[in-house]
Every structure is written in structure tokens, then in C-alpha cells.
Amino acid sequence: MFFFQLLLLYFVTSVHSQYWSRNISELSSRYSVVNTFYPFLSQTGADPWVFKHPINNLYYATKSTGNNIIIWRSRYLSTLDIAENKVIWIPNNTTACREIWAPELHLIQKKWYVYFAATTCDGDNAHHRMFVLENENEDPFAGEFEFRGQLTDATNKWAIDGTVFEHPLTNNLYFIWSGWEGDVDGMQILFIAHLSNPYTVDSRRVEIARPMYAWEINHTPYVNEGPEVIIHNRTINLVFSASGSWTNDYCMGLITAHTDADLMNPTSWIKRSNPILKSGNGLFGPGHGSLTSNNWLIFHTAAYNGSGWTRQIRTQPFQWNETDGTPILGTIQNPNLSITLPPGEMQRHRYQLDSPTSNPSFSIEVNNTGWYIISVQVRSKTFMKDVRYLITINRKDYQTIDVLYSDNWSSILVSVECQHGLNTVAFSVVGAVMGEINSIDFFPQI
């Protein structure tokens, strides 16, 4: 028995010496092939808009950057953050100059349109108005977006968060936005107007919702904003955001109308008395949600308790109430638990550490030299401090990533080139602020 133990010890020591990095990974982490992901899309940005193309099935996305408009496209929802992207517009006139908010990319009558809010060059919030870009190419990454000017009704009042939808029965176009009743901020109201074409209003504005319930008027100024439309079973669903966007109370509500109704009649629109998504599971201030045709909600939350307009972008699936055609958003998913990937997305190889570690190393064997994606589940260990990580591949410095402080784990995507065979991927903290890594997912970049 003693001889057998010595022989076993010699064998283990020999293998460990020969394949040190491989065995360190195996001893400190659990490897598995999974069809799940952590539903975290981006450390930065707000007001996400995602459109799933009905023909090529690609996801197209944009979000608030503040100083320009960028679009992304990806085969997979989960990889939008590092997908192909293009800056399609940089301010070049005095009317739409600064504070560029909440762009949306729409495919209307075989052309692409972007709707966004911006101020004049003084950056005064009171000067926010809505504007339109147009691209006649079937591919929004081809050609250029032309500035079509301001989109407004005759009142020309303050306006943000504009969205457009086409009526499924009549093909009429409608514009919905968040605006002021007068010229002074006190309440943000949702208005609707009819469009003669994607960049021209040809009707008066009609109020369809104003803050009225306790969860909408618990902070001043009172806010209804971020309207998004999705139509299901003859129900026009207007999902919107309410309460102070700078607070933990920010949440999402629902207003509905029937496709047979006169949409320019305010009584056609019925608001639910309770929010349909609010803070929970350690996440605060969910808002400005975009709903895709394959039933995924993309929305922003506060990065941490009380962070206000410092936001992160997340996603989770939603369901339909087939009785009345309304979306069921449920509760916010636990941000630190993985959920099933959207159908058609590639499985991942997960390396789950037995306990979070500051400077882990992983041995990853690949069959083909090429580009891969690593999703790093990481966080800062120091309250309100960001941490920087250096990534090395096969002991060569590869790149650094900045991990912004959050109450929860962040899943940061990194594109890496790996060689055929065994690759050592290591993470080390740069600087005095410590971080910790819980797991990595690894899969080909396609």
C-alpha cells in the first residue's frame, strides 16, 4: 500500500511539473460546456436600442454615448458589446450639437432611420429637440446617414426619447416622445403625432400619458419617458419609464391601445396602475427598455445602489400574456446567476473557479488558430473604485481591461487570438485597487 502511494505521488508530481499551467487550471476551476450566459451586455452607456432584423436575423443596436451616434451589429445578442460597429454621425451643425441622447435605429419602408435627441451647442437641456438621420442603403453599415433635420409638431417644445412605429393594419406612421407641456421643466408627458413620412409630422401633438400614480410622482420633476412600442395580437404595447431617472425608484410601466382604436384619441390609451419592472435582486433603477421580436428585453440599470445616471446595460427574456397581448417582464434576473442563451447562440466553455481569485490563470486548449471571445466575470473588491486588469496570453502581454465599479459581477467581453494547442490565459491586477475573477467563458468569435 505504501509503495502504491509513493508511485501515485511520483506520477502526480511528474505530470504537474510537465503541464503546470494546465493542471493549475484543472485544480482551481471546474470546466464545463454550457448553454448559459450572464445577462450583462455593457459596463457603459444607457438608453439601449436593439432591433432584430426579420430577414438576416442580425441584431442591430445603438445607445447613448453623449457626443456621437454609433451602431453595432452582431449575429448574437450576447456579443453586441464587442461586435462590429460604426460611427454614423458626428455633430456638424448648431441645432443638433451636444447632449445626444437615446438614439433609435429603425427600418422603415426599406430605408434606415435614426431618431435622437440633442441640444444646441450651448448644451442647455431646455434646448433638447428630436432629430432624424436617413440611410437609403439596405445595409446601414454601407453609405452614409443624411441629416434630415428636426422632427417636431407645430409647438416646437422640448422633446426627448422619440420612437416611431408603423400601424400593422393601416401602415400609418406614428411618432411618440417625451415632452414638456410648456417651456419650463416640471413634468415630462408622453405625446403622439401622425407622420406623413418618417421625418415629417403632419398632425397636432396629442397627450396620451402624464405622471399620475404614486410611483410616477415620488420625485420632481415628474417623469414619463423612454417610450418603446411592440405590437402583439392586436395590442399596441407602449412600454415606458417613470419616476426620477437619477434615483433607485426609476422603473418601467405599460400603456396599451387596441389596433382598431383611434390612436390620436387620448382615451384609446390605457395606463397600468403598477410598474411592470422595478428594482430587485440587488439591481436598481431599471429603465428605457427595448423589446426585440424574439422576446428579449434590453434595458439599463444603475451601476450600483444610488449611482444615478452611472448605468450598465443588461438583458433578460420576457414572455407574453396571450389573453390580452401584453408583455410579462416579471422581476429583474439575479445579476450573478447565468441564464439560458438566446436560441441559436453558440455554447461556451466555462472555467468556474472554486472561489474568486485576484490573479487567476487558465489553460485553454483550442483546435484551430484564430479569434475567440472570453467573457470574464469580474468585479472590483474596493467600494467605488475601478480596477484594471492586464491579460497575458502565453506569457505575453495582450491587453488591459478596465473594470468599472458595480455592486455585482460584471461580464466583460474580450476578443483574443489563440494558437492551435494549449494556451495560457492569465489575468493580473494593475495598480493598487484589487479585483477578483469568478469565472471565464470561452468560445469562437464568428
N, C-alpha and C positions, 0 to 999 in steps of 0.2 A: 504493500500500500504506500509506504514511504517512497519507494522507487518511482511508482507511478506519479505521485505528487511532484517529485523533482523533475520528472520528464515533462509533465504538463507545464510546470513553471518555466522550464527552459524554452519550450515551444512558444508560449505566450510572449516571453521576453524577446525572443528572436524575431517573431512576427511584428511585435510592437516597434522594435528598432528599425526593421526594414521598411515598414509602411507607417511611419509615425503619424503623419497628418491624417491618413485615412482612419486609423484607429482612434485617434483623439476624437474625431467627429463621431465615430460609431459609439464610443464610450460615453460621450457627453450629451448626445442627442438621439432622438427616436426618428427614424426615417420612415416615410410612408408616401404612397401615391394617393392624392386626394382630389376630389372634385368640388372643393370649397375654397373660399377666399375671405379675407377680412374686408368688409364693405366700406373701405376708406378710399376715396378717389384722389384727394389732393390736400396738401397742407395749407395751400394758399388760395385765395380767390373767394368770390361769393356770387350769388345770383346765377347758379349754373343753368344752362340750357342744353339739352341733349335731344337730338332728332334721329330716329332710326329710319333710314331710307327704305321705302317699301319695295324697291326693285333690287338694288345691290346689297341690301342688308347691312351696310356700313353705318356706324354711329358717327354723327357729326355733332360737334359740341362747341360751345363758347362760354365765356364767363366774364365777370367784371375784372378788368385789370386797372382801370382808372385813367390810363393815358393813351390807349390804342384799342384796336379790336383784333383779336386773334381767333382763328377757328382751328379745330382739331378734327381728325378723323381716324377711326380705328375699326378693325374687324371685331374687336372685343370691347365690351363696356368696361371691363375691369382694368384695361390698359390705356385708357384715354389720356391719363396724365403724362405719359411719355410717348404718345402717338405722334404721327406726322402732324405738323402744324404750320400755319402761315399767318403772318401779319397782313391783314387785308385792308386795313385803313389806319392812317395816322392823321390826326387833326391838321387840316390845311386851310381852315377859314376861321373867321372870327365868330361866327354864330354857333358852331359846334366845336368847341376848343378844349375844354377841360372837364374834369369830373365826369368821365364817360362811364355810365352805369348800365348794367343789366342788358347787354346785347342779346338778341334772339335771332337765330338763323332759320328762315322759313323757305320752303319750296312751294311756290305758288304759280300755277299756270306755266309750269316748266321753266321758271326762272327762279333765281335765288335772291332773297331779300334779307337784309339785316336791319332790325329795328333797335334803336338805342337811345338813351337819354344823355344829354350833355349840356354844359353851360357855355356862356360866352367866355372870353379869355380872362375875365376877372375872377372866374371860379365861384361866383356868388350863387349859392343854392337857389335863391329866388329866381334865377335866370334859367333853371332847368327846363328844357323842352325836349320833344321827341323828334328823331330824325331817321331817315331811311337811306340805305345803300341798295343798289341793284346790280346783279351779275346775270347776263343772258346765257352764259355757258351752262351746259348740263352738269359739268363738274365745277363746283365752287372754288376748287383749287386752281382752275385754269382762268386765264383772262384777268380782268380787273373789276372791282366793285366800283360803280359810279355813284357819286353822292347825289341823291335825288332831292335833298333839301329837307325842310321841316315838315312834319306830319301833324296837322293841327285842325281844330274846328275854328269857327269864327271868333271865339272868345280869346284864343291865344293865351290861355292861362298856364301856370306851372304844370308840368307833366313829366312823369317818370314811368318806368316799368310797363311800357306798352307791349301788347301782344295782339296778334291777328289770327283770325280763323275763318274758314270757308264753310258756309252752311251746307250740310250734306244733301239737302233736298233742293234748295233753290240756287246754290252756288254763289249766293251773295257773300260779299266780304264784309267783315266787321272788325273794328278796332276797339280794344278795351285798354284802359290805362288808369293810373292813379294820379289824381289831380287835386288842385285847390279849387274851392268854390269861388274865392275872390283872389286878391293879390297878396294876402298875408297868410303865413303858415298858422294853422290852428287845427286843421283836420284834413286828412287825406281821404278822398272819396273815389270810388270806382265809377268811371263813366264809360259809356259805349257810344260809338258813332258808326254810321254806314260808310263804306268806301266805294268810290266809283272805279278805282283801280288800286293796286297795292300801295300807292304813295299819295293818294288824294282822298280827303274827307269830303263827302257831298251831303252831309246832314248836320243838324244841330247835335250837340252832345246831350246825352240823357244820363242822369244819375241812376245807377242800379244798386248801389250799396254804400252805406256810410257806417262808421263805427257806432254800435248801439248796445251791445251786450257787455257785461262786466269785464270779460276777458279781452275786450277790444278797447276799453276806455280806462284801463288801470294805469296808464302813463300818458303824459301830454308831451307833444301834441298827439291827438288820437289818429290812429293809422289803420287804413285798409290799403294794401299794396301787393305787388308781386302777382298779379292775376295770370293764371295759366288755364287754357281750355283743353279739355279732352272730351270727346263725344262717344257715348256708348249706349246702344239700344234706345235710341231716340231721346236720350237725356244729354243735354249740354251741361257739362260739369265745369264750373269755374272755381278752381282751387286758388286761394289767395292767402296772404299773410296779414297778421294783425298784431296789435299791441306794439310796444316800443321795440324797434329792431335792435336797439342798443342794450336790451335787457334780457334776462333769462326767461321772461314771460312771453317773448316772441313765439308765435305759434301759427298753425295753418288752419284755415276754415274752408267751408264749402258753400257755394251758391249754385242753384240749379235752375234750368229752364227746359221746357219741352221743345223739341224741334218743330212742332206745329204752332208754337206761340209766336206772338209779335215781339221780337226781341228788342224793339225800340220802345216798348211799353214797360215801365219800371215794375209793374205788378206781375210781369211774367217771370221775374227772378225772385227765388225764394232762398233766404239765407238760413243755414242750420244754426240752432241756438247754442251749440257747443263746438269747440275746435275738433278737428279730425286728426290732428297730430300736435303733440306738445312735448315739453321736456320730459325726459325719463331715462332710466338706465345710465345715469351719470353723464348724459348729454343735455345741453341747454340751448334754448332758442332756435328750434328748427324753423326754417322758413324758405321762401322763394323756391318752391319745388317744381321740378319739371317732370312730367309723366310721359314715358315712352309707350309706343304702340304694343310692345311686348311686356308691358306691366312692370316696369321698374321706375321707382321714384328716385330722382337725384335732387338733393337739397343741401343747404348749408346749415351748420350749427356753430355755436360759439366754440372756440378752440379750447376754452376752459371756463370754469364757473366764474361768471362775471366779466368775461373778456370783451363783451360788447361787439364791436364791429371787426374784431380779430376772429376770422372764421376759417372753418375747414369744410370740405365738400365730401359728402357721404352718399351712399345709395342703399336701397333695400327694395325687395319686391313688394307689390301690393296686389290686392285681389278685387274682384267686382261683386257687388250685390246685384245679382241678376234680376231681382224683383223690381228694383227701381233704377237700375243702371248707374249707380253711383260707386265711386272707388272706396275701398276699405283700406285705409293706410295703417290702422292698428296702432301699435306702440313702436317707439324707436328701438331698433335692434340693439342688443348689448354690443357696444363697440369693440369689445375684447374677445368676442366669440366669432368664429367663422361661420359663414352661411353658404348654401349651395350656389355654385356658379350659374350664371345665365345659361340656358341651353345652347349647345354648340361651342362653348368655350373649352379650351384645352386644359386637361388635367395638369396638376402641378406635383412636383416632387418636394415634399415638405420635410425640413430638418427642424424638429422641435427640440429645443434644449430642455434638459431635465429641470433646470432653474435658470432664470435670466442671468446673463453674464455681460460684463462690460466689454470684453475684448475677445469675442469668440473666433474660432477658425473652423472652416468646414472643408471637407474633402468631397469633391463632386466629380463623378466620372461621366464623361459625355462621349457619345459615339461618333459625333461629327464636329469638326472645327466650324465655328460660326458664332452667330449672335444669339444671346439668351437674355432672359429677363429674370432678375432677382427681386423679389418682394421682401423687404426687410421689415419685420415687426419690431419697432424700436421706440424708445422714449427717453426723455431727459430724466435724470434722478433728482435734479435740483429745481425747486419751485421757481417758476417764472424765468428760468434760464434755458437758453438754447444750447444744443451740444453739436459738435462737429465730429464726424467720423471719417477716417481715412480707410479706403478699401484697397487692399492689395490682392493681386492675382498672381499666383506662383511666385510670391515674394517680390513682386514688382509693384510699385505704387501705381494705382489705376486712376482713382478719382476720389474727391471728397464729397460728402453729402451733409447738408445742414438739417438738423432735426429741430423743428420749432417746438417750443414747449406746449404740451397739452396735458389735460388731466388723464388721458387714456393713451393706449398704444396707438402709434401711427404706423401705417403700412406704406413704406416709401419704395417706389419702383426705380430700379437701376438697370440700364442696358449695358451688358458686358460681353466681351468677346472671349470665348474659351476655346482651348485646343483639344483635339482628339485625345482621349485618355483621362488621366487623373489631373484635376485642377484644385489647387488650394486657394480658397477664397477666405480672406481674413479681414476682420474689422477691428480698428483700434481708435480709441478716443484721441482727439487732437485738442490740447488745451486742458484747462483746469476743471471745466464743467464735465461731470461724469454722466454717462448714459448707460443704458442696458438694452440688450437684444434678447428677444424671447424665441424667435424662430425665423427661418427664411423659407420662401417658396422659390422654386427654380423651374423654368420651363422655356422652350424655344421661343424666340422672337419671330413672329410671322407677320 
